[in-house]
Amino acid sequence: MKKTFVTVGLLLLSAMFTFAQEEEVNTVVVEENQEAELAYNKGVSLMDAKQYQEAITQFEEAIKQNPEFRQAYVNLGGAKSAVKDYDGAIDAYEKALDLDSTQGQVWYSKGMAMYYKSNYRNSYNDLMSAVNNGYKTAETYYYAGVDLFFLKEYESAVKQYTNAIKVDGSYAYAYNDRGSCYRKLEKYDEAVRDYEMALKYDPQLANTCDNLGSVLVKKGDYESAIKYFSMAIDKKPDFYAAYNNRGEAYFKQGNVKDAFRDFKKATEINNQYALAYNNLGVVYATQRKYEEALKMYSNAIKINPNFGLAYYHQAAAQEMLRKFDECCMSLVKARELGVDVPAALTANCN
């Protein structure tokens, strides 16, 4: 049976933004001891001190005193986002938008709260509302692209990353992520170009080095791929995926010794990394060490019971050891998990 390698690339780099820092924080001068403004000002001071729960209490008090206090809703959303209460933040932002739907920055912040809830479609829609209301920052376009990437709408994501780059021509994350879209679309030359641009503007991006190496493997340039995987590891010594990916490049070069070393190193850094165990099994199998291969495939399956290719490779080793019943069971399982196993191979399996 053909041995198939699994590689993993860390495709996306996301910069975390603190919502409290994204919002306008305006102090209102108190006149005649107005309770709403007093509570609001206390909330602003507490936000500045990063005492977010206390700030939430004050903004809620301001809203209780004045239910039309738009900026209090905005800052309440920022404080709730800061403590990762994204549902509460969305509710606050929606109330602010009910009072004034033209606030582009609030649409952006609501979209980001949706993003952190992994609600990518609504996040994208909110970010587009931000753009339509004048909030056309590089980050707005960038996260719209990230949403579309997760939605697997890669062509559309490319357009949003391009918009981000038009606003900020040195936006390394946008180049990286656009490169990952091109990689998904199998436009490898464009992907290489964008990863190189990302590294031009931020040479410390270990993930981008790994991504670039993975594309170069697709292009068959194993020597250059190894160089970039090594750069990724130099920048991030515990980068187990880069070790795994460099191992694949070595293996495809015919350098089994270094491939084995890298796969093993990946499992030493992360003993729950199923992909590297699978790949160690493949190396053992090519050396006709089928019992050792089975142990590696078993490790991979214990970590990830839905790892179809590990079952497929396990079947190959079992066949070589004349364990035909076990081989049948592994092939059936691999096919159930989506591996393209010819029906003839499982026709006589019980």
N, C-alpha and C positions, 0 to 999 in steps of 0.2 A: 504493500500500500504506500502511496505517496505520503511523505512526511510533510506536514504543513506547520509553518511557524506562525506564532501569534505575536504581534508587536503592539506596543501601546505607546501613544504619544500624548503628552499633556498639552492639549490643543489650546486651551484658553487661559489667558492671564487676566485676572480681574483685579482692578484696584478698588479697595473698599473705601467708601466715602462715609464720613460721619454726618448724618443728616442734620444734626444740630448745627454743624458748621456750614451747611449749605443754605440755611434759611436766613432771611433778614431778621436780625434781632434788634428791634427798635425800642428804645426806652420812651415811654410816654410821660410827659410832665404831669404831675398830679395837681389838679386844681380843685379846691374846696373838698379835699379829702375824699375824692371819689374812690369807692371801694374796688371797683373793677380795675382801674388803672394802677392802684396801689398793689393789688395782688399780681398784676401783670409785671410790674417793675421788679417785684421780688422774684418772680419766676425767671426773668431775664438774668438777674444777678446769680441765681442758683444755676442757671444754664452755663453761664460763664465759668462758674466754679465746678462744673461737671457733676453737680448734685442733681441728677436728672429726676429721680423719684420725687424729691422735694419740689423741684420745678413743676412737675406734672400737677402736684397738689395745688400750687399757686395759679397755674394757668386754668385749671378746672374751676377754681374759685372765681377767677376773673370772668369766665364764661357764665358761671352761675349768676353773677351780678349783672352781666351784660351779654345776653345770648347772641347779640349781633357783633360781637367783638372779633372781627375777622383775623387780626394778627395774633390774637390769643390762640385761636384754632391752629394757625400755621405753626406757632412755636410749640404748641401741645403736640402736634404731629412730629416735630423734630425731636422733642424729648422722648416721646414714646418709641420712635425709631432708634434712638440712642440706647434704649434698654431692650431693643429687639422685640418690642410689642408692636409688630407690624400691622396686625388687625386694628389695634387702637389707633395707630398712626394713620392708616387709610381712612378710618372713620373721621378723624379730625380734619384731614386734608379735604375730604369730601364736603364737610360742613363749611370749610373756608371757601371752597369752590362754589358751593350753593350761594354764598354771599357775593362772590365775584369770580366768574368762570374764565376771566381773561388773565389769570395769574399763571404765566408760563412756568415760573420756577416752582410753584406749588404742584402743577401737573407733573413736573420732573420728579419732585420728591415723592409724590404718590406713585409714580411709575417705578421708582427705585424700591419703594416698600413692596410693591407687587413683585418685583424682581427677586427680592430676598425671600419671598414666599414661594418662589419658583412658579409663579403665575405669569408665564412669559408672554402669552397673548395679550392679557390686559396690561401688562407692563409696557409692551410695545405700543399699544393704543394710547396709553397715557403719555408716553414720551413723544409720540407724534402730536398729541394735543399741546404739549409743551412747545414743540417747534412751531406749530400753527399759531401759538400765542407769543411768539417772538423769542423764546428761550432756545436759541440755536447754538448751544455750546458744543464743543468737541465731545464732551462726556455724554451729552444727550444722544448724539448720533451714535457714539460708540456703544452705549448700552442698548440702543435700539438694534444695533447689529448683533450684539450678544444674544438678545432675545430671539432674533430670527435664526441665529446659529442653533440654539437649543431646539427651536421648532423645525430644524432641518430645512429651512428655506434659504439655501446657501447663496443663490444668485441675488436675492433681495438683501441678504446680509452684506454682501460685497458692496452694494450701493451705499448702505449706511456707514460702513467703515470708510468708504471713499469720502463721504461727506465729512466724517470726523477728521480725516487727513487734510481736507480742503481748509478746515478751520484751523487746524494745528498740524503743520507739515512735519513736525518732529514727534508725532504721537506714536511711540514705539509699540504700545499695546495694540493700537488699531492696525498697524502694519502686520504684527504677528497674527492677529485674529483673522485679518483678511487673507493672509497666507494660508491659514488653516481652512478657510472656505475654499480657496483654490485647490488645496490638497484634496478635500472631499469631492470636488468637482473633477479631479484627476487632471487639473491644469498645473502640472508640476513645475514648468518653467516660471509661471507667474508666482507660484508659491515660493520657489527659491528666491526670486527677486524680492518679495515682500519680507521674507524672513531676514534676508541680508540687510534690508532697510531698517528693520526693527533693531538689529544688532548695531547698525551704524549709529542710531540715536540712543541706544542703551546697551552697551557691550556686556553688561552684567546679567543679561536675561538668560539664565541657564535653560529654561524651558524652550526658548526660541532656538538655542543651539541644538537641543534634542529634536525639536520639530524639523529643523533644517536637515539634520542627519537622517531622519526618517524619510524625508522626501528624496534625498540623494540615494538612499537604499532603493526606493521605487524606481529611480532613474538608472540603477545599476552601477552607480559611482561609489563603490564600497569604501575605497581609500579615503575619499573626501568625507564620506559619512562618518567613518571612524574618527576622523579629525574633529568633527563637530561634536560627536558624542563625548569624546575625551575632553573637549572644552567645557561641555555641560557638567561633567563630573568634577573638573577642576574648580568650577565656580560653586558647585554644590556637591560636596563629597559623599553625601548620603542619598544621592539621586539614583535610587534603585532601578527606576524605569530606564534611565540612560544606560546603566550597566546591561540590562536585558537587551536593549536595542543595539548597543555596540556588540554584544554577543552574537546577535543575529547577523550583523555585518561581517564579523569575523567568520562565522559559520559559512556564509555564502561565499566568502573568499576561499574556503577550504581550510581555514585555520581553526581546527576543532579544539586544540589545546586552549587557545585564548578565549574561544567561545564558551567552553566549559567553565573556565575561570570566572568570566563575567556573569554567567547565569548563576553560578554558585554564590558569587558576591552579592547579587541581587537578593537571593534568599536569605543570606546572612544579615543583610540590612533590614529586610522585611520578611519575616518567616511566614507571613500570610499572603505572599505574592504568588498567586496560582500560576500566572503566565510563565514565570521563570522556572517553576517546578516542571511544568509541561515541557519547556524547552530543554531542560536538563534531561528529561526522559527521552527526547528525540536524539540528543547526543549519545546517550547510552545505547539507544537502539541502533544507531549507525555503527556502533562498535560491537554490536551483537551481544551486548550485556543486557539481555531482556529482563531478567529478574530485577536488576537495578532500575531499569526503565519503568517497570511496573510500579515500583515503590514511588518513583517521582510522579507518575500519573495519578497514583492513589492519593498522594499529598495534594495535588492540584484539585482533585475531585472533592476531597474532604473540605478544602477551603471554599471551593465554588462548585456545589453539586449540579449547577446548570452549565458547566463548562463542556460543551458538546465536543470540541476538538480533542480534549483530554480523553474522553471516552473512545473516540475514534482511534487515537494513537494507542490507547490501552488495548483495543481490539487487535491492532496489528501485532503488538508484542505477545498477546495471548495466543494468537494464531501461530507465531513462530515457536512458542513453547508447547504447541499442540493442545492448548486448553480451549477446545473448540466450543464447548457449551458457554464458557465465560466470554469468549470472543463474540458469540452470537448476542449475548445479553448486552455487551458493550456497544455493539453496532446498532442494535435496536434503540438503545438509549440515546446514542449520538444522533440517530435519525429523528427521534422524538424532539430533540433539542435544536433541530434545524440544520444539522450537517447534511451535506449532499451525499448521502450514502446510496449507491445503486440498489434498487429493490431486489435484484437477484442475490445480493449478498445476505439478505435477511429472509429470503423466501422460505428457507427450511428451518428457521428459528422458531422454537415453541414459545 
